[in-house]
Amino acid sequence: MKITFYGAARTTTGSMHLIETAHQRILLDCGLYQGKRAEAFARNAHLPFDPKTLTHVILSHAHIDHAGNLPTLVKHGYRGEISCTAATRDLAMLTLRDSARIQEQDAAYLNQKTSRRGLPPVEPLYTTPDVESALRHLVGHAYDQWFDVNGAGRAMLRDAGHILGSAITVLELTEAGRTWRIGFSGDLGRAHAPILRDPEIVTDLDYLIVESTYGDRDHPAFDQAARELGRIVRETVARDGKVIIPAFAVGRTQELLYFLHQQMNAGDIPRVPIFVDSPLAIDATNVFRLHLECFDDETRQLLLAHKDPFGFGELEYTRTVEESRALNDLKAPAIIISASGMCEAGRVLHHLKHNIEDARNTILFVGYQAENTLGRRLVEGNPRVKIFGDEFTVRARVYALEGFSAHADRRELFEWVEATRASLRGVFVVHGDEARAQTFAGALRSLGDFAVSVPMPGQTVEL
């Protein structure tokens, strides 16, 4: 039995790991690699294996860096089941359709410019029909229930607490008379986070593939992050500015609304308009309301009592392009939440284009920014950045709040792995920038009971 780490190895994007036995080729995630445009397109368009040879695919959750290249997989010949939770199935239907739509729109926008320069047209990685073909392969499973994997093994999905429907995968596979239990954390959530349940502890594993996005640091407490959010909003409103928040449409947007709702009710921030400018976020919020099985007790009771934290007086959802464009003409202070979270595509690019050179405004990041993304360049303080090929001077204030992260931090990751350690023979640290992954691997080696490695991209490990 062997594992090949094709994506999210010593980086945080493009999650993709292949487990092979004599008769099985099981892919864990098929995410989009995000980074420099030309490199990202080339890596995403050319899969490092033949999809027709795969026997099963298991999806940890619906974020694009884990699910976003499933249409390419099916486009190139995969015909089997894509297993996930029911909530992930519902969200993936939205995120993948949105991904195709954004690619089609961005290609059309860029082609207006390239045609004037006599350059060849830009093609999307995949189109809406490709997505519809892929969606027919999604099969939803309940948490904590075993399901068959091609007659030669079984799998179970446990709650990862990262976003709605996110799952820890437990695989039980038999080869040469021996049964192996392999765990994959996917993206692990935080204990005591609002809205969702805490990550479940998984035991009796032989090998574990674990993320390390924040493997070298601890997050501030949620209440501290909420206070910082309030301060930034108050200061921006006092300057008559707008707060532009690039946020993942699934998970982070709903969490922000939860905190903004609390702070407005408490009088901690002024009652200014809040716009969620993302059709995906609007649809995802509706999906949230359908899956009470994923919520913690407090949020479930709020929804059952019709005290909706995702809908209140100052909140407006903007779905159409015309409504989105109208936000560029706003003169009064406002909060605009728009995707994508790393500023690599979507409507947030237009909001940045129109607001980044105004010193009254604030660009507020509330999630991880991968290397070589526009979001990372802004967080690192680059004085000038390119948006849609044009260069802009960064005059708006830029802040990054890690306290809202939906990823477990160093301590939470360590304690989660420690709780699984009894039977572990080996741990593979993935989904982290190289320095963070190595730091976390070093911390795990202090447990002393199992081998720990940080796989190279494309590396194959024999179990």
VENSULBEL-V261339 format. One line per field, one symbol per residue. ss: DSSP state (H for helix, E for strand, C for the rest). phi: phi as a letter, one per 30 degrees, with the letter a starting at -180 (. if undefined). A space follows every 10 residues. Layout:
ss->???
phi->???
This chain:
ss->CEEEEEECCC CCCCCEEEEE CCCCEEEECC CCCCCCHHHH HHHHHCCCCC HHHCCEEECC CCCHHHHCCH HHHHHCCCCC CEEEEHHHHH HHHHHHHHHH HHHHHHHHHH HHHHHHCCCC CCCCCCCHHH HHHHHCCEEE ECCCCCEECC CCEEEEEEEC CCCCCCEEEE EEEEECCEEE EEEECCCCCC CCCCCECCCC CCCCCCEEEE ECCECCCCCC CHHHHHHHHH HHHHHHHHCC CEEEEECCCC CHHHHHHHHH HHHHHHCCCC CCEEEECCHH HHHHHHHHCC CHHHECHHHH HHHHCCCCCC CCCCEEECCC HHHHHHHHHC CCCEEEEECC CCCCCCCHHH HHHHHCCCCC CEEEECCCCC CCCHHHHHHC CCCEEEECCE EEECCCEEEE CHHHCCCCEH HHHHHHHHHH HHHCCEEEEE CCCHHHHHHH HHHHHCCCCC EEECCCCCCE EEC
phi->.bbccdbhch acbieabccb cdbbbcccib cddcleeddd dddddcddad edddcabbcd acdddccdce ddedecjdbc dcdadddded ddeddddddd dddddddddd ddddddcicd ddcddaceed ddddddcdbd bddibdbdch iclbbbccdc icbeidbccc cbbcbhiccc cccbdhccdc diddicdded dcbicdbbcb dbecdbacdd dedddddded dddddddddi cccccdbedc jddddddedd deddddidbd dcdccccaed dddddddedd cddccddddd deddcicddc aaedcbcccd ddddddddcd cdeacccbcc dcicaidddd ddedbdccdd dbcccbadcd eicdeddddd iddbbcbhic cbddcddcbb cddceccece dddddddedc decdcabccb haeedddddd eddddddica dbbcddeidc cdc
